[in-house]
Amino acid sequence: MDFIENNIAFRKLGIVQDTAECHGLLCGLLCAKGSVSWEEWLALLRDEGKTTGPEAQSDDHTAAWSTVQDLYRKTLAQLQNSECSFQLLLPDDEQPLSSRVTALADWCAGFLFALGAEDSGDFRTMPADTREIIKDFVEITRAYHDEEEEYEVSEGSYMEVVEYVRVGVMLIYEELLAVVEPEPWQDDDDRVLH
């Protein structure tokens, strides 16, 4: 998953949101719903008047659609993989630290928006670990977008926060998925209604 390649693809499709935010939104939708189609994800990002499917566009647009679909497929596969292969789509290490920090805040904002937009339930009823991680994501978004305050962040602390977010998302995905999906041993006929 290449940040620049996906950034170019989103722009060609008329999507103006930050690329990291777009990926955060996708991950939040997958956590909140358990599954979401790539069309549903893009519907939240697109201006319907400007963007159409690949069949009505040039080869350039078709390639952009393919890149975005590939991002969707890889993200879903990573979240479903128990080997901890999930990665955030952020600018690479050659980019200035300030740009990467801002992208991380944007990523968290997209993730949080998706959880709220999909009404994944009352936050008070979520598992305690999930609530705590969500609160931390809110703080990351606030801290790195607060123009009033200068923030001091080192390369090492940035990497620690990225790793915390990465692992946090995997935990949220597993915990919310357990809430969405019934236990495998429990079929419809065995459920007790109160």
PyRosetta script that sets phi, psi and omega in degrees:
from pyrosetta import init, pose_from_sequence

init()
pose = pose_from_sequence("MDFIENNIAFRKLGIVQDTAECHGLLCGLLCAKGSVSWEEWLALLRDEGKTTGPEAQSDDHTAAWSTVQDLYRKTLAQLQNSECSFQLLLPDDEQPLSSRVTALADWCAGFLFALGAEDSGDFRTMPADTREIIKDFVEITRAYHDEEEEYEVSEGSYMEVVEYVRVGVMLIYEELLAVVEPEPWQDDDDRVLH")
pose.set_psi(1, 111.1)
pose.set_omega(1, -177.8)
pose.set_phi(2, -103.0)
pose.set_psi(2, 125.4)
pose.set_omega(2, -176.4)
pose.set_phi(3, -61.3)
pose.set_psi(3, -48.8)
pose.set_omega(3, -176.3)
pose.set_phi(4, -64.1)
pose.set_psi(4, -44.2)
pose.set_omega(4, 179.2)
pose.set_phi(5, -59.5)
pose.set_psi(5, -43.6)
pose.set_omega(5, 179.2)
pose.set_phi(6, -70.5)
pose.set_psi(6, -35.7)
pose.set_omega(6, 176.6)
pose.set_phi(7, -59.8)
pose.set_psi(7, -45.6)
pose.set_omega(7, 178.1)
pose.set_phi(8, -61.8)
pose.set_psi(8, -42.9)
pose.set_omega(8, -178.9)
pose.set_phi(9, -63.1)
pose.set_psi(9, -45.0)
pose.set_omega(9, 178.7)
pose.set_phi(10, -60.2)
pose.set_psi(10, -42.5)
pose.set_omega(10, -179.3)
pose.set_phi(11, -64.5)
pose.set_psi(11, -40.5)
pose.set_omega(11, 179.3)
pose.set_phi(12, -64.2)
pose.set_psi(12, -26.3)
pose.set_omega(12, 179.1)
pose.set_phi(13, -90.8)
pose.set_psi(13, 4.9)
pose.set_omega(13, 177.0)
pose.set_phi(14, 80.0)
pose.set_psi(14, 16.0)
pose.set_omega(14, 179.2)
pose.set_phi(15, -91.1)
pose.set_psi(15, 121.1)
pose.set_omega(15, -172.5)
pose.set_phi(16, -99.2)
pose.set_psi(16, -12.8)
pose.set_omega(16, 179.6)
pose.set_phi(17, -63.5)
pose.set_psi(17, 154.6)
pose.set_omega(17, 176.6)
pose.set_phi(18, -59.0)
pose.set_psi(18, 141.5)
pose.set_omega(18, -177.2)
pose.set_phi(19, -60.7)
pose.set_psi(19, -41.4)
pose.set_omega(19, 177.8)
pose.set_phi(20, -62.4)
pose.set_psi(20, -41.0)
pose.set_omega(20, 178.2)
pose.set_phi(21, -62.3)
pose.set_psi(21, -40.0)
pose.set_omega(21, 178.0)
pose.set_phi(22, -60.1)
pose.set_psi(22, -43.2)
pose.set_omega(22, 179.6)
pose.set_phi(23, -69.4)
pose.set_psi(23, -40.2)
pose.set_omega(23, 175.9)
pose.set_phi(24, -59.3)
pose.set_psi(24, -41.3)
pose.set_omega(24, 177.8)
pose.set_phi(25, -60.4)
pose.set_psi(25, -46.2)
pose.set_omega(25, 178.9)
pose.set_phi(26, -58.8)
pose.set_psi(26, -47.8)
pose.set_omega(26, -178.5)
pose.set_phi(27, -64.0)
pose.set_psi(27, -39.0)
pose.set_omega(27, 177.4)
pose.set_phi(28, -64.4)
pose.set_psi(28, -40.6)
pose.set_omega(28, 177.3)
pose.set_phi(29, -63.0)
pose.set_psi(29, -43.0)
pose.set_omega(29, 179.4)
pose.set_phi(30, -64.7)
pose.set_psi(30, -37.4)
pose.set_omega(30, 177.5)
pose.set_phi(31, -68.6)
pose.set_psi(31, -42.9)
pose.set_omega(31, -175.6)
pose.set_phi(32, -71.6)
pose.set_psi(32, -38.9)
pose.set_omega(32, -173.0)
pose.set_phi(33, -104.1)
pose.set_psi(33, -17.0)
pose.set_omega(33, -175.1)
pose.set_phi(34, 86.8)
pose.set_psi(34, -39.8)
pose.set_omega(34, 174.1)
pose.set_phi(35, -152.9)
pose.set_psi(35, 149.0)
pose.set_omega(35, 178.4)
pose.set_phi(36, -154.4)
pose.set_psi(36, 141.7)
pose.set_omega(36, 178.5)
pose.set_phi(37, -79.4)
pose.set_psi(37, 157.8)
pose.set_omega(37, 179.0)
pose.set_phi(38, -66.8)
pose.set_psi(38, -26.9)
pose.set_omega(38, 177.1)
pose.set_phi(39, -66.7)
pose.set_psi(39, -40.2)
pose.set_omega(39, 177.8)
pose.set_phi(40, -62.2)
pose.set_psi(40, -43.1)
pose.set_omega(40, 179.3)
pose.set_phi(41, -60.5)
pose.set_psi(41, -49.2)
pose.set_omega(41, -178.2)
pose.set_phi(42, -67.9)
pose.set_psi(42, -28.3)
pose.set_omega(42, 178.6)
pose.set_phi(43, -61.3)
pose.set_psi(43, -32.3)
pose.set_omega(43, 177.4)
pose.set_phi(44, -74.5)
pose.set_psi(44, -21.6)
pose.set_omega(44, -176.7)
pose.set_phi(45, -96.2)
pose.set_psi(45, -28.6)
pose.set_omega(45, -167.6)
pose.set_phi(46, -87.2)
pose.set_psi(46, 151.7)
pose.set_omega(46, 165.9)
pose.set_phi(47, -94.6)
pose.set_psi(47, 106.5)
pose.set_omega(47, -172.7)
pose.set_phi(48, -54.6)
pose.set_psi(48, -28.6)
pose.set_omega(48, -179.2)
pose.set_phi(49, -73.7)
pose.set_psi(49, -21.7)
pose.set_omega(49, -175.7)
pose.set_phi(50, -101.9)
pose.set_psi(50, -26.7)
pose.set_omega(50, -169.8)
pose.set_phi(51, -117.3)
pose.set_psi(51, 129.4)
pose.set_omega(51, 175.0)
pose.set_phi(52, -124.4)
pose.set_psi(52, 172.2)
pose.set_omega(52, -178.7)
pose.set_phi(53, -67.3)
pose.set_psi(53, 171.2)
pose.set_omega(53, -175.2)
pose.set_phi(54, -64.2)
pose.set_psi(54, -24.1)
pose.set_omega(54, -177.2)
pose.set_phi(55, -66.0)
pose.set_psi(55, -23.4)
pose.set_omega(55, -177.5)
pose.set_phi(56, -102.4)
pose.set_psi(56, 12.0)
pose.set_omega(56, -173.3)
pose.set_phi(57, -123.9)
pose.set_psi(57, 176.1)
pose.set_omega(57, 178.9)
pose.set_phi(58, -75.1)
pose.set_psi(58, 175.0)
pose.set_omega(58, 176.1)
pose.set_phi(59, -59.4)
pose.set_psi(59, -34.1)
pose.set_omega(59, 178.4)
pose.set_phi(60, -60.3)
pose.set_psi(60, -45.5)
pose.set_omega(60, 179.4)
pose.set_phi(61, -69.2)
pose.set_psi(61, -37.1)
pose.set_omega(61, 177.9)
pose.set_phi(62, -61.6)
pose.set_psi(62, -41.5)
pose.set_omega(62, 178.0)
pose.set_phi(63, -65.2)
pose.set_psi(63, -38.0)
pose.set_omega(63, 178.6)
pose.set_phi(64, -64.6)
pose.set_psi(64, -44.0)
pose.set_omega(64, 177.1)
pose.set_phi(65, -59.3)
pose.set_psi(65, -42.2)
pose.set_omega(65, -179.9)
pose.set_phi(66, -62.3)
pose.set_psi(66, -40.8)
pose.set_omega(66, 179.1)
pose.set_phi(67, -63.2)
pose.set_psi(67, -44.5)
pose.set_omega(67, -178.8)
pose.set_phi(68, -68.1)
pose.set_psi(68, -39.8)
pose.set_omega(68, 176.5)
pose.set_phi(69, -62.9)
pose.set_psi(69, -38.6)
pose.set_omega(69, 178.7)
pose.set_phi(70, -64.6)
pose.set_psi(70, -40.7)
pose.set_omega(70, 176.1)
pose.set_phi(71, -59.9)
pose.set_psi(71, -44.9)
pose.set_omega(71, 178.3)
pose.set_phi(72, -58.1)
pose.set_psi(72, -51.3)
pose.set_omega(72, -177.1)
pose.set_phi(73, -61.2)
pose.set_psi(73, -44.0)
pose.set_omega(73, -178.7)
pose.set_phi(74, -66.9)
pose.set_psi(74, -40.5)
pose.set_omega(74, 179.4)
pose.set_phi(75, -63.1)
pose.set_psi(75, -46.5)
pose.set_omega(75, 178.7)
pose.set_phi(76, -60.5)
pose.set_psi(76, -45.6)
pose.set_omega(76, 179.7)
pose.set_phi(77, -62.0)
pose.set_psi(77, -40.6)
pose.set_omega(77, 179.7)
pose.set_phi(78, -65.0)
pose.set_psi(78, -42.9)
pose.set_omega(78, 179.9)
pose.set_phi(79, -66.2)
pose.set_psi(79, -34.8)
pose.set_omega(79, -178.5)
pose.set_phi(80, -80.2)
pose.set_psi(80, -12.6)
pose.set_omega(80, -177.4)
pose.set_phi(81, -83.7)
pose.set_psi(81, 127.0)
pose.set_omega(81, -179.8)
pose.set_phi(82, -80.7)
pose.set_psi(82, 2.0)
pose.set_omega(82, -177.9)
pose.set_phi(83, -86.9)
pose.set_psi(83, 10.5)
pose.set_omega(83, 178.4)
pose.set_phi(84, 61.0)
pose.set_psi(84, 41.0)
pose.set_omega(84, -178.2)
pose.set_phi(85, -90.4)
pose.set_psi(85, -1.6)
pose.set_omega(85, -176.3)
pose.set_phi(86, -61.0)
pose.set_psi(86, 136.6)
pose.set_omega(86, 178.3)
pose.set_phi(87, -132.9)
pose.set_psi(87, 142.9)
pose.set_omega(87, 173.3)
pose.set_phi(88, -78.5)
pose.set_psi(88, 144.4)
pose.set_omega(88, 174.9)
pose.set_phi(89, -88.3)
pose.set_psi(89, 100.0)
pose.set_omega(89, -177.8)
pose.set_phi(90, -132.6)
pose.set_psi(90, 160.7)
pose.set_omega(90, 176.3)
pose.set_phi(91, -58.0)
pose.set_psi(91, 149.3)
pose.set_omega(91, -177.6)
pose.set_phi(92, -74.8)
pose.set_psi(92, 172.4)
pose.set_omega(92, -172.6)
pose.set_phi(93, -65.0)
pose.set_psi(93, -15.1)
pose.set_omega(93, 178.3)
pose.set_phi(94, -76.6)
pose.set_psi(94, -16.9)
pose.set_omega(94, 179.8)
pose.set_phi(95, -76.8)
pose.set_psi(95, 154.0)
pose.set_omega(95, 178.9)
pose.set_phi(96, -57.4)
pose.set_psi(96, 144.4)
pose.set_omega(96, -178.4)
pose.set_phi(97, -57.5)
pose.set_psi(97, -39.0)
pose.set_omega(97, -179.7)
pose.set_phi(98, -60.8)
pose.set_psi(98, -37.8)
pose.set_omega(98, 178.0)
pose.set_phi(99, -67.7)
pose.set_psi(99, -38.6)
pose.set_omega(99, 179.9)
pose.set_phi(100, -70.0)
pose.set_psi(100, -38.2)
pose.set_omega(100, 178.6)
pose.set_phi(101, -64.4)
pose.set_psi(101, -44.2)
pose.set_omega(101, 178.1)
pose.set_phi(102, -62.5)
pose.set_psi(102, -41.3)
pose.set_omega(102, 179.1)
pose.set_phi(103, -63.6)
pose.set_psi(103, -38.2)
pose.set_omega(103, 177.8)
pose.set_phi(104, -63.3)
pose.set_psi(104, -42.6)
pose.set_omega(104, 177.1)
pose.set_phi(105, -62.7)
pose.set_psi(105, -41.5)
pose.set_omega(105, 177.4)
pose.set_phi(106, -63.2)
pose.set_psi(106, -40.4)
pose.set_omega(106, 179.1)
pose.set_phi(107, -59.6)
pose.set_psi(107, -48.6)
pose.set_omega(107, 179.9)
pose.set_phi(108, -62.8)
pose.set_psi(108, -37.7)
pose.set_omega(108, 178.5)
pose.set_phi(109, -63.0)
pose.set_psi(109, -43.3)
pose.set_omega(109, 177.5)
pose.set_phi(110, -62.8)
pose.set_psi(110, -42.0)
pose.set_omega(110, 179.1)
pose.set_phi(111, -61.9)
pose.set_psi(111, -47.3)
pose.set_omega(111, -179.4)
pose.set_phi(112, -64.9)
pose.set_psi(112, -39.5)
pose.set_omega(112, 177.5)
pose.set_phi(113, -59.1)
pose.set_psi(113, -43.6)
pose.set_omega(113, -178.6)
pose.set_phi(114, -63.9)
pose.set_psi(114, -40.4)
pose.set_omega(114, 178.5)
pose.set_phi(115, -62.3)
pose.set_psi(115, -41.2)
pose.set_omega(115, 178.2)
pose.set_phi(116, -72.1)
pose.set_psi(116, -42.0)
pose.set_omega(116, -177.4)
pose.set_phi(117, -65.4)
pose.set_psi(117, -33.3)
pose.set_omega(117, -177.8)
pose.set_phi(118, -90.8)
pose.set_psi(118, 3.3)
pose.set_omega(118, 176.9)
pose.set_phi(119, 46.3)
pose.set_psi(119, 59.4)
pose.set_omega(119, -176.2)
pose.set_phi(120, -72.9)
pose.set_psi(120, 15.3)
pose.set_omega(120, 176.0)
pose.set_phi(121, 109.8)
pose.set_psi(121, 168.1)
pose.set_omega(121, 178.2)
pose.set_phi(122, -65.2)
pose.set_psi(122, 125.6)
pose.set_omega(122, -177.6)
pose.set_phi(123, -58.7)
pose.set_psi(123, -27.8)
pose.set_omega(123, -179.4)
pose.set_phi(124, -68.3)
pose.set_psi(124, -22.8)
pose.set_omega(124, -179.9)
pose.set_phi(125, -92.2)
pose.set_psi(125, -3.8)
pose.set_omega(125, 178.5)
pose.set_phi(126, -74.7)
pose.set_psi(126, 157.9)
pose.set_omega(126, 175.9)
pose.set_phi(127, -55.8)
pose.set_psi(127, 147.9)
pose.set_omega(127, -176.1)
pose.set_phi(128, -56.8)
pose.set_psi(128, -41.5)
pose.set_omega(128, 179.6)
pose.set_phi(129, -60.9)
pose.set_psi(129, -41.9)
pose.set_omega(129, 179.8)
pose.set_phi(130, -63.7)
pose.set_psi(130, -45.9)
pose.set_omega(130, 179.1)
pose.set_phi(131, -59.1)
pose.set_psi(131, -41.7)
pose.set_omega(131, -178.5)
pose.set_phi(132, -65.8)
pose.set_psi(132, -41.8)
pose.set_omega(132, 179.4)
pose.set_phi(133, -65.6)
pose.set_psi(133, -42.5)
pose.set_omega(133, 179.0)
pose.set_phi(134, -61.5)
pose.set_psi(134, -42.4)
pose.set_omega(134, 176.3)
pose.set_phi(135, -59.7)
pose.set_psi(135, -41.3)
pose.set_omega(135, 178.7)
pose.set_phi(136, -64.5)
pose.set_psi(136, -40.0)
pose.set_omega(136, 177.7)
pose.set_phi(137, -62.0)
pose.set_psi(137, -39.8)
pose.set_omega(137, 177.0)
pose.set_phi(138, -60.5)
pose.set_psi(138, -43.8)
pose.set_omega(138, 179.9)
pose.set_phi(139, -65.5)
pose.set_psi(139, -38.7)
pose.set_omega(139, 176.8)
pose.set_phi(140, -61.1)
pose.set_psi(140, -44.9)
pose.set_omega(140, -179.8)
pose.set_phi(141, -63.0)
pose.set_psi(141, -45.3)
pose.set_omega(141, -179.8)
pose.set_phi(142, -65.3)
pose.set_psi(142, -47.7)
pose.set_omega(142, -175.1)
pose.set_phi(143, -61.5)
pose.set_psi(143, -43.5)
pose.set_omega(143, -174.4)
pose.set_phi(144, -84.6)
pose.set_psi(144, -10.6)
pose.set_omega(144, 177.4)
pose.set_phi(145, -107.4)
pose.set_psi(145, 0.8)
pose.set_omega(145, -179.2)
pose.set_phi(146, -78.0)
pose.set_psi(146, 104.4)
pose.set_omega(146, -177.0)
pose.set_phi(147, -76.8)
pose.set_psi(147, -16.6)
pose.set_omega(147, -179.6)
pose.set_phi(148, -72.6)
pose.set_psi(148, -33.0)
pose.set_omega(148, -175.2)
pose.set_phi(149, -110.8)
pose.set_psi(149, 140.1)
pose.set_omega(149, 172.2)
pose.set_phi(150, -81.9)
pose.set_psi(150, 134.4)
pose.set_omega(150, 176.8)
pose.set_phi(151, -109.7)
pose.set_psi(151, 139.1)
pose.set_omega(151, 176.9)
pose.set_phi(152, -102.1)
pose.set_psi(152, 120.4)
pose.set_omega(152, 178.6)
pose.set_phi(153, -139.7)
pose.set_psi(153, 136.2)
pose.set_omega(153, 178.8)
pose.set_phi(154, -100.4)
pose.set_psi(154, 166.7)
pose.set_omega(154, 177.4)
pose.set_phi(155, -57.5)
pose.set_psi(155, -43.1)
pose.set_omega(155, -178.7)
pose.set_phi(156, -64.7)
pose.set_psi(156, -44.3)
pose.set_omega(156, -179.1)
pose.set_phi(157, -69.6)
pose.set_psi(157, -34.2)
pose.set_omega(157, 175.6)
pose.set_phi(158, -60.4)
pose.set_psi(158, -46.4)
pose.set_omega(158, -179.1)
pose.set_phi(159, -63.2)
pose.set_psi(159, -36.9)
pose.set_omega(159, 177.7)
pose.set_phi(160, -64.4)
pose.set_psi(160, -41.8)
pose.set_omega(160, 179.8)
pose.set_phi(161, -67.2)
pose.set_psi(161, -41.4)
pose.set_omega(161, 177.2)
pose.set_phi(162, -58.7)
pose.set_psi(162, -45.0)
pose.set_omega(162, -179.7)
pose.set_phi(163, -64.8)
pose.set_psi(163, -39.6)
pose.set_omega(163, 177.5)
pose.set_phi(164, -61.3)
pose.set_psi(164, -45.2)
pose.set_omega(164, 179.7)
pose.set_phi(165, -63.8)
pose.set_psi(165, -44.6)
pose.set_omega(165, -179.0)
pose.set_phi(166, -58.0)
pose.set_psi(166, -51.4)
pose.set_omega(166, -179.1)
pose.set_phi(167, -67.9)
pose.set_psi(167, -37.5)
pose.set_omega(167, 178.2)
pose.set_phi(168, -60.2)
pose.set_psi(168, -41.9)
pose.set_omega(168, 179.6)
pose.set_phi(169, -63.6)
pose.set_psi(169, -42.9)
pose.set_omega(169, 179.4)
pose.set_phi(170, -62.8)
pose.set_psi(170, -39.9)
pose.set_omega(170, 178.2)
pose.set_phi(171, -65.5)
pose.set_psi(171, -45.1)
pose.set_omega(171, 178.1)
pose.set_phi(172, -60.8)
pose.set_psi(172, -43.2)
pose.set_omega(172, 179.5)
pose.set_phi(173, -57.9)
pose.set_psi(173, -48.5)
pose.set_omega(173, -179.1)
pose.set_phi(174, -65.1)
pose.set_psi(174, -43.0)
pose.set_omega(174, -177.0)
pose.set_phi(175, -70.1)
pose.set_psi(175, -43.4)
pose.set_omega(175, -179.7)
pose.set_phi(176, -72.8)
pose.set_psi(176, -32.3)
pose.set_omega(176, 177.2)
pose.set_phi(177, -64.8)
pose.set_psi(177, -36.7)
pose.set_omega(177, 178.0)
pose.set_phi(178, -64.8)
pose.set_psi(178, -31.3)
pose.set_omega(178, 177.8)
pose.set_phi(179, -74.2)
pose.set_psi(179, -39.0)
pose.set_omega(179, -177.3)
pose.set_phi(180, -72.3)
pose.set_psi(180, -42.4)
pose.set_omega(180, -175.1)
pose.set_phi(181, -94.3)
pose.set_psi(181, 137.0)
pose.set_omega(181, 176.4)
pose.set_phi(182, -70.8)
pose.set_psi(182, 161.3)
pose.set_omega(182, 176.3)
pose.set_phi(183, -59.5)
pose.set_psi(183, 141.2)
pose.set_omega(183, -176.4)
pose.set_phi(184, -61.7)
pose.set_psi(184, -28.0)
pose.set_omega(184, -178.9)
pose.set_phi(185, -79.4)
pose.set_psi(185, -9.8)
pose.set_omega(185, -172.7)
pose.set_phi(186, -104.2)
pose.set_psi(186, 103.3)
pose.set_omega(186, 177.0)
pose.set_phi(187, -94.2)
pose.set_psi(187, 176.3)
pose.set_omega(187, -174.0)
pose.set_phi(188, -57.4)
pose.set_psi(188, -36.8)
pose.set_omega(188, -175.8)
pose.set_phi(189, -73.5)
pose.set_psi(189, -22.0)
pose.set_omega(189, -176.2)
pose.set_phi(190, -90.4)
pose.set_psi(190, -7.6)
pose.set_omega(190, -176.4)
pose.set_phi(191, -75.0)
pose.set_psi(191, 139.2)
pose.set_omega(191, 178.9)
pose.set_phi(192, -99.0)
pose.set_psi(192, 127.0)
pose.set_omega(192, 178.6)
pose.set_phi(193, -98.5)
pose.set_psi(193, 136.3)
pose.set_omega(193, -179.9)
pose.set_phi(194, -110.0)
pose.dump_pdb("model.pdb")
